[in-house]
């Protein structure tokens, strides 16, 4: 999903100003309007910032942490 808040959003039949826009592979949401992105022959977006979500931790990090936990958990503690 791509989320932007463009200053100007232009479609072939309309121009919108300062509205939140969300684009997925199946849906284009402009404010309260939902459209099919495949049906759009042209769209132009002018933005100053964008937010592209991504994973905070990948699967490799998870496996690495599990390996560390396994190696340290197998050692018994000595009692005082």
Buried (B, 14 or more C-beta within 10 A) or exposed (E): EBBBBBEEBBBEEEEBEEBEBBBEEEEBBBEEEEBEEEEEEEBEBEEEEEEEEEEEEEEEEEEEEEEEEEEEEEEEEEEE
